[in-house]
């Protein structure tokens, strides 16, 4: 029986991965322009990091993490998200002791045991940015504007930006009390998960997707109405700055995000018709996260987007992809005595920066020319026969099938000049 890939994972073949490389190139270019450096963290971390950082009442920690004991009996977890690991790296490598703010980005695989659906997988790839060391509203506005700019450059349209403030511990204490008072008469109508969250973290109930829970929370007091003066002023400034940047948004008072570390600003970017969910990017401020992991209270903010969902959105919207850079020259072999020279010539072309291929199957010249057509090369160099004895090759232009003889020692310079960018 053929061994197949695990459920909820994907193989990305060469005819697809060039699209990923294009998206990643845009992401890296935007990060360079906004002053972010790349951070690479381990694919697995100590489980405690996510329990403390993400929150024990979240769906991620309660249901979705790939957690196991290593050979030393230590509990480790494949990373389900990137922010907790970035905060751990910020602390462990003493980045807090250097100039602030610290701006980093990451790209890599994440893992959650979830029901696979369109755009949602058990191994998925995430891009994210994090800013540590500033609580200024201008950072919130810049981060949100950066996310929208990424989608603009990728050509994605019909986006809706939802923002909210989830306050600080002072605001949340008041909101928790008001929310529990509102929900207590309807406790029996909540799902089992939300019933267990009622005492531990009632704010999570607002994020539940179960119809019964959504109905029960209709009209519930929102934290936006409970904001302390500092959080309200911060949120007002963020809105003012987004307007100044020309970034349209909607204030969504039910937006709380699914992770416990969020404080103050929270946001999501939505787009229609992409599968199980309409959200393609989410983020917010997490001023208590670094302190929760054992450091001083250092403010932070960031966002993450899924690459699978981004590419799916681009394809559904019919975004025009750039031309894939393919093979430019094919070196065809005429006779076994010419194989060595053809290989040497192919290598010389590659050393000049040209994408070149040669026959590896011992095919006839006719079959090799068909292969050159399939590769959509610009030129085919035919090596062999009497020409090679005279130190020449035949150069065929694939656009008009014209052919000319060139000296062997000239062909590399000639093609380099013809095909230079």
N, C-alpha and C positions, 0 to 999 in steps of 0.2 A: 504494500500500500504506500502511495506517495505521501511523504511528510509535507504537511502544509503549514503556512505561517499561522501564528496564534490569532484567534478571533479578536477583531478590533485593532489589528495592525495592518500595515500596507507595505507593498514593494513599490518603490518609485523607480521606474525604468528610465534609461537614457533619453527616450523621446519625451519624457515628462520633466526630468530634473532640471533641464535648462530653464524652464519656467520658474522653478524654485530659485535658481541661481540669479535670475533677473530680479525677482522680488527681493531677495536678500541683498543684492547690489544696491537697490533703491534704499532699503532700510539702512544699510551701512553708510551710504552717502548722506542721508538726512542726519544720521547720528553725528557724523563728522562735522557737518555744518552747524549743528546745535551744541557741539562741544562735549559729546559723550564718548567715553572709551569703552572697549569691549571687556566684559568680565566673563570668565569661564569657571563654573563651579562643578563639583562632582555630580554625577548622575544619581548617586545615592548619598543620603545623609543619615545621621542618627535620628531615629523616629521622634525623639523628644523635641527636636527642632520644630517640626511641623505641629506637634501637639501644643507647644507653647506659642509658636508664632502664628499659625493659621487659626487655631482655636479648636478645643475639643468638642464643641457643640456644632461644628460645621459639618456639612455633608461630606466634604473631602476627608476629614479625619475619621468621622464615624463610619463611613461606608465605602470610600473609594480608594484608599491608599493601598499600594502594593508593599506590604510590610512583611519582613521575615527575619529570622535569626541567622546571623552569620556563623562561621565555624567556631568563633570565640564566644558564642552565646549572646552576642549583642544584638539588640533590635535595630534594624536599619530599614529605610524606606526609600524606594525609588521616588525621586522628587516629583510631586504632583503640581508644583507651581514654582516660580522663580524668585519671588520677593523675599521669602524667609531665608533662603540660601544667600541672597545678595546681602541681606542685613547681617547674617552670620559672618560672611566674608569681610564686610566693612569693619566689624568689631575685631575679628580674629587677626586681621592684617593691619590693625591700628590705623586705618584710613582716617578715623576721626581725629587723629593727632596731626594730620596735615591740613593744607588749605581747604576751606569749605566754600561752597558746597561741593560734594563729590557726585559726579554725574556718570553713570555707567549704563551699559545695555548688554543684553544677552540674547543669544539665539540657540535653541537646542530642543531635544526631545523631553517631554514630560509624560507622566504615566498616571492614569486614573482608571480604576475598575468601574466602568460605566457601561450602560447599554449602548452598543454601537449604533449610530444613526448617521444620516448624511451630514458630513461636516463635524462629526463627533466620534472620536476613536479612543481606544485604551492607551495606545501610544500616539501622541500628537506632538506637534512642533510649535513652539511658542517663541515669539519675540517680545521682549519687554525692556522698559527703561526704568531706572530708579534715580532719584535725586535725594541725597542725604545732607542735612545740615542747614536747611533754611525753612522757616515757617512763613515766609512772605507770600502773600496772595499772588504776586507776580510770577512765582514759580509754578503755582497751580495753573495759571492762565497759559504760560509758555508750554507746559507739558501737554495740556489739552489741545492747544493750537498745533503742536507738533504731531499729535496723533491724527488730527484732521488733515494736516499737510501731507502726511504719508499716503493717505488714501487719495488725496487729490493727485499726487504724482503717479500713483498706480492707475489712475483713470476710473476709480470707483465713484459712482454717483448715487443720488437719492439717499443720502445719509441723514440720520437724525441723531443729534447729540442731546442726551438727557443728563442733567446735572442735579445734584442735591447736596445738602450738608447733613452728615450723620452726627454732628456735634462732637463734644468732648465728654469725659467721664461725668462732669457736673451736669451737662444737658441730659445725658443718657439716664442718669439716676432719676431725674424728674420724669422723663419719657417712659422709662420702665414701669414706674408706679402707675402712670396714667394708662398705659397700654394694658397692664395686667388688670386694672379695674374695669376697663372696657371689655376685655376678652373673658374674664372669669365666668360670666353667665353663659358663654358659648363654648366653654372648655370641652364639653362632650362632643361637639361637632368638629373638633380639630382632629387631624390625623395623629397617629401614635407618636410620630417624631415630634410634631409640634406640641403635643401634650407634655412630652418630656422636656421640651425647651421652655415651657411656660414659666418655670421657676428659674431655670439656669440662664436662659438668654432669649427673652420673649421677642426681641427685635428680629431674630431669625424667622419668626413666624410670618412676618411681612414679606419675606423672600420666598416662601413656599409656593410651589406651582400647583398644588392640589386644589381642585375646584372648591371643595368644602372650606378649605382654609382661606382661599381668596374671598369667598363669600362672607366668611365670618369676620374678616378684617376690613370689609368695606365700611368706610366711615370712621375707622379707627384713628385715634389722635396721632398725628405725624410729628416726627422729631423736629421738623422745620419750625413748627409753632412753639417748640420748647427751647429754642436755642438761647444760650447765655449771650450777653452783650458782645463778648469777644468773638464767639463763633458766628454770630449774626453779622458783625462788622466784616469779618473775614470773607464770609460768603457773598456779602454785598459787593465787596471789592473785586472778588473773582468775576462776578457777573459784569461789573463795569469794565474790567480789563478785556473780557471776551468780546464785549460790544465794540470796544476800541479797536480790537484786532479784526473785526468783521467776521467773527465766528458765530453763526446762529446756533441757538440752544433752546431747550425747553426745560423748565424746572419741574422735575418729577418727584413729588414729595414721598412717593412710595419706594423710591430707589434706595436700597440699603446695601447692595452688594452681598456676596456670599461668604465673606471672610471676616473674622472677628477683629483683625488688626486695623480696620479703617476708622479714621477720625476726620471730622470736618468734611472737606470736599470729597464727593464720590461722583463718578460719571460712567456712562456707557454710551457706545456708539452703535446704533441699530441700522439694519438694512433688511428689506423684505425678501422673502422667497429664497432662503438659502438652507432650508432644512429644518432641523429640530428646534433651533432657536433663531431669533432675529439679531441677537447681540454678536458683533464681531470684534469688539474691543471694550475693555473695561479697566477702570483704575480708580485711584483716589489717594488721599493722604492717610498716612499711618504713623502719627507722631508718637505712639506708645510702643511700637514694635521693637526698636533697638533696646529700650529699657526692659521689655519683657524677656529679651534674650540675655540679659545680664549686664548690659552697658548703661551708660547715662541716657537720659531722655533726649535723644537726638531726633528732630523732626525729619520726616521723609514723605515722598510722594512718587507715584509711578503709574504705569499702565502696562497691560499685556494684550497681545493679539495673537490669534491662532493662524498659522500659515496655511493650514488646510482650508480653513473657512475663508481666508482672504483670497486664495487662488480659486476656490469654488465660486466665490462672489464675482471675481473678474470674469470667469468663464460664463456664468449665467447672464452677466450683463453684456457679454460680447465685447469686452475690452480688447483692443487691438494689441497683440503681442509684437515685440520687435522681431526682426528677422533673426533666426538662429544662426550663429556663426558656425558654418560647417567646413568640410574639407575643401580646399582651394585647388589642389593639384593632385592628380592621380598619375603614378608612374607605372605604365604598362610594360610587361616583359614579353619579348618575342624570342623564344628559345631559351633553353636552360643555361647556356653559356653567358647570357646577359643578366642572370638573376643577381649575381654579386654586385655588378655595377648599378643595377636598379635600386638595390637596398642602400648602397652608399649614397646615391643621388637623393633618395628619399630622406635620408638622415641629414644631408647637407641642407635641404630645403627647410626641414624642421628647425635646424640650428639657426636659420635666418628668421625664424618666427612665423613661417608659413605652415598651415595645417596641410599635411600631405600624407597620402597612403599609397601602398603598392600591393600587388597581387600576393596573396598568402595561400592560395589554393591550387596553384599550377593550372589555371584556366586558360582557354584559348584566347587569342587576341580579341575576337568578337565578343566573348563573354566578359572580358575585362572592360571593353568599351561600354558595354551595357551597365556594368557596375559603376563606371565613371559617371554615366548618365543618372543613375539612381542617386549617387552622392551629390549631384548637381555641382560638380566641380567647374572651375573656369577653364582649366587647361588640362590636357593629358599629354604626358611625355612618353613617347614610345621608344623603348631602349631595345636594340637588338638588330640582327641582320647585317647587311653590308654597311649600313650607316655607322654602326658601332666600330667596325673595322677601320673606318676612316676618321674615327673620333667624333662622330656626329650623333645626334638624336633627332627624331621627328617630334615637332611640337604641334599639337592640334588644339585649335580654339574651339571649345565646345559650344559656343554661342552660334557660330556659322559654319562649323566643320572645316574651316580652312586649315591648311597644314603647311609647315615650313621646316626646313632643315636648319639646325643650329649646332655650333660646335659644343661638344660636351662641357668644356670648361667655361662656356659662356651662359649656359642655360640657367644656372642658379642666379646669377646677377640679373639676367633678363627678366626672370619671373619675379624676383624680389622687387625690381623697379616697377613692373606692371601691376603687381598686386599689393603694393604698399598702401597702408590706410590713407 
